[in-house]
Amino acid sequence: MTDAFRTGFAAQPPESFGFTHIRYEKNGWLARVTINRPEKHNALAYQTLRELERAFLDAAWDDAIAVVVVTGAGDQAFSTGGDVDDMENLTRRPHDYWKWVGAFFDAQDRLRNIGKPTIARINGIVVGGGNEFNIGCDLAVMADDTYIRQIGAARGSVAAAGATQFLPLIVGDRRAREILFLCEEIPAQKALEWGLVNKVVPRKDLDAAVQQMAETVYAKLPNAIRYTKEQMNFWRHLAWGLTIGHAREWLTLNSAMPETAEGMSAFLEKRQPDYAKMHDAVTAGRDLLPWGPYTRTCAQCGADALPESFTHCGKCGAALK
C-alpha cells in the first residue's frame, strides 16, 4: 500500500479544517462535534451541514477515536433544525432546496454510518431537524430543564430525514404519530419514559453524565461494538433506503407550495399559521395550485404558463382572452 493511498484515508487535526459553524475537538479516544451557532439556537445552515458531514467522516476514519459526542453550543439549544434564513430563500428556489436537503441527508448518513458509538449531549431545546440529529445518535443524555419537539406538520414541512423513519422504531408507532402530528413539547422526563433519551440529569451534572457514559461504552471491544451497531441499524437502514429519495423529491416540490409559504410567513411574523385557510384551500381544490393550472398565454406580450384563473397578464397587464 502506497503512502499516498494511506494519506487519503488519514484523519486530520481538528484545527486544520477551519470550521466556522461547528467546533470539532479530539481528546484522546473521544471526539466532540459541537454545532457552534448559539446566537441562532444552533440552527442548521447549509454550511453547518457540510461541516458536520466532514467532521463525522474524519471521526469515522480516525482509528484513535472510539466515541463521538454531538452537542450544541451554549445552554439554550441543542439545535432548532433548519436555519430560517436558508429556508426563506430556498422556498423561492426549489432546485436549491433539493441541494440543501441533500446536504442534510449526507450529514445524517455520515452520522449513522460513523462506525463508532455516538452520544447526543442534549444541552437545550431540540426542535425539528435538531431532533433528527439527536435520534441519529446511538445514545442520549439530556438536561432536565429542556424539551424535544417536532414542528414540521405545524410549519409546512415533514420530518423526513430521520424522524418519520426512526421514531416508530424508538418510541413505537402511536407515540411517534403523537410526536409528529401534535407537535407538542416533550419535557425531559417524558422523553426519558418514552425512550427518546437514555438518561436525564440536572444541568450541572450533564457533562459528568456524558463523560461517564462515554467511558462506559469505551470500555468495550471496539470491533464488537461496531458490528453490534451495524446489526442494530438494519431497520434504520431499511426504512431510510426505502424512503429518503422520495422524501427529497417531495420536500423539494413542497418547498414552493402555499402551506410552506404560510408556515414560513407565520414564523417570521411570530404568529400561528392560518390552519383554517389551508384546510379551506384543500376543500376548494386550491391547496397545490391556488390560481389554477398554468395554461394561459398572453396574446399581447407572449408570456405563457399563466394561471388559469388570471384575468390579466402578470407581466404586461393586458387583459387575457
N, C-alpha and C positions, 0 to 999 in steps of 0.2 A: 504494500500500500504506500503510495507516494505521500510526501509531506504535504503537497498541495491538496491532495484529497482529504487528508486528516484535518488540515486547516479549514476546509469548507464546512466541517462539522463541529468545529471548536466553539465553545461558549466564549463570551466576551465579558470583560469587566463592565459592571452596570453603568459606570460613568461614561463609557465610550459611546453610548447610544445617543446622548444629547437629548433625552426625552424632556418634553416641556409640559405635557399633560398628565404624566404619571411619574411616580418615584419608583425606582427599581433598585432593590438592595439585596445583597447576599451577605450572609453572616455564617460562615462555615457551611453546614448542611442545610441551612434554612434560607429560602428566598422570600422576599416580601414585595408584592406588587400593590402599590397604593394609587388609586385614582386621585390625582392631586389638583382638583378644581373646587376647593371648598367654597369659593365665592359664587359658584354655580351649583352648589349642592352636589358636586361631583357628577354632574350630568355628562353624558357620553356624546361628544362631538366626533366627527369623522376621524380627526387626528387622534383623539383619545383611543378609539377602537383600533387604529393601526398600531399605535404604540403598545397597547395591551397585547395584540397579536404577536408582536415582535418579542416582547418580554416573555410571554408564555413559551414561545419557540426556544428562546435561549435557555430558559429554565429546564425545558424538556431535554435539551442537548447537553446540559452541564451535568456530567456524571457525579460531581461533588454534591449537587443539590438533591436532597431526599424528600423535602416537604416544601410546599408553596403556600403562603398565606396571601389572601386577596382582601383588600380593605379600601376604605375611603379616608381622605384627609379630614382632619378636624373632628368635631364631635356632634355635628348636626346631621350628616347624611353619609350612608354607605354609598349609595348612588340613587339618583331620581330618574334614571333612564335617559332617553334621547334628549339631546340639547335642543331647547325650544328655538334657538336661533337657526340651527340647522333645519329643524322641522318646518319652520315658517318659510324658509327659502325653497326647500325641496318640494313643498306642495305645489309650487309653480313649475317644477321641472321633474316630472315623473321619471325620466330616464336617469337623472342624477340620484333620485331616491332609490332606484334599483341598485346603484353602485353603493350608496350608503348602507342599505340593508345587507348587501353582500359583505361589507366590512364588518358589520355586526355579527353575521353568521360565521365569518372567518375567525374572529376572536373567540366566539363560543366553541368552535371546532378545536382550536388550539388548546383551550382550557380543558375541554372534556378529554382530549387525547394527549394530555401532557405526560402521561405515563408515571405519575407520582401522586401521592395523596395531596389534596388541596383543602384548605380550611378557609371559610369565609369568616372574617372578623367583622361582625356587624356592629359598627360604632355609632350608627344613626339611622335615620329613616331609610327604608328600602322600598323603592317605588318602581313600578313598570319594568323596563328593561334592566334596572338595577337588580331586581329580584331574580331575573334570569341569570345574572352572574352569580348570585347567591346560590341558587339551586343547581348551577353548573359545577359548583364545588362539591367535594365528597362529604365534607363535614362543615358545621357552622356553630359558632359561639356568638351569642347576642347579648348586648347590654340590656338591662331590664327596663329601661325607660324609653324605649323606642318601639317602632312598629313596622310591619310589612304591608304593602298594598299593591294590588294590580289595578290599573285605571283605564286600560285600553277601551273597554266597552262603554266607558263614560266619557271618553275624549276622542273617539273617532278612529281608533286603531284596534289591532288584535295582537295579543301577546303570543306571537307565532314563532318566536326564536328561543324556545325552551319551555315556557310556562305551559302552553297548551299541550305540549308533548310530555313533559316530565311531572307536572303537578299531579295528574291522576296516579302516577306511579308512587309519588312521595306521600300524598295525603289521602288518596282514594278518590274515586270518581265524584261522589256527591260533594265532598269538601272542595275539590278542585273547581267544580262548577260554581259553588258558592263564592269562592275567591274571585273567579273570572267574570261571573255575571253580576254580582252585587257590588264589587269594587269597594268593599269596606276595609277599614283599618283592622289589622290583625295584631293586637298587642303581643308583647314578648311572651307572656305566659301561655297564651293560646297558641302562638307559633310553636312553642315547645310541646304542648299537648298534641298538636296536630302533626308533629314530625317535620315541620319546616326548618327547625334548627335542632341541634343536639344538646345544647346547654345554654342556660340563661343565668347571667351573673350580674351583681351590681356593677355599675360602670367602672368604679375604681378597681375592680378585680378583673376587668376584661383582658388586659394584656397578660396577666399571670395565667388566666384560664386558657388563653390561646397557646401560650408557651408550653403549658403542661400538656395540652392535647397534642401539640406538635412533637414534644419529646416522647410521649407515649407511642405515637404511631411511628416515630423514627426508630424506636427500639423493637423493630420487627424486620424480617428479612426482605430486602428491597425488591428482589425479583418476584418473590411470592406475593408481595403487596401489589406490584404492577399487574401481574396476571389476574389476581383476585379482582382488581379494579376493572380490568378489561372484561372479565366474565360478567361482572355485575352490571356493566354498561350495555349488555346485549339489548335489553328492551329500549334503552335510550337511543342507541344507535339505530335500531329498527324504526322507532317512531320518528326520529329525526330524518333518516334517509327517505322515508316514505312521504314526508310532508313538507320538507324545507324548501324544495324547489317550487312547489305550488304556492307556498306561503310567500316566497319572494315575489312571484309574479302578481299575486293578488294584492299584496301590500303596495306594490308599485302602482297598479291601476287604481286602487282605492285612495291613494295619496292625493289625487286630484278631484275626488268626489265631494259632494255637498256635506256629507256627515263629517268628513275630516276637516273641511273648511270651517264648519260650525264649531267643532271641538277646539280647533286652534284659536279661532276668534274669541271664543268664550274664555279660554285660558289666558290670552293676552289682555282681555278686558276684565279679568278677575270676576267672572260671573259663571253661573251654571249654564251649560248648553241648553238650548231650547229643544228639549226632547219631544215635546208635543208637535212642534213644527216638523221635526224629522219623521215622526210617525204619520202625520198628515200627508207628507210627501210620498211615503210608501203607499198609503191608501189611494192617492191620486195618480200613482204611477210616475211621480216626478222625482224619485229618490236618486236615480242614476243619471237621468237626462232631464234636468228641471225645465229646460226650454224646448224639449223635444229632440228628435234625431236631427243630425246635421245634414239636411237635404237641400237647402235653398241656395240659389245663386243670384247675385245682384246683377241685373242687366246693365246698370249704369257703370259700375267700376270693375265688374268681373269677380268681385270677392265671392268665394264659394265656401261650402261647408258651413253655411249659416243655419242656426237652429230653426226648426220648422215653424215655431210659434212667433218668430220675429216678423214684425210688420214693416220695419225699416232696416236698412243696411247698417251694421255697426261700424263700417269703415267710412262710407261717404254720406250716409244719412238718407239716401234715396229710398223712396217707397218701394217695397218689394211686391211684385205682381204674382 
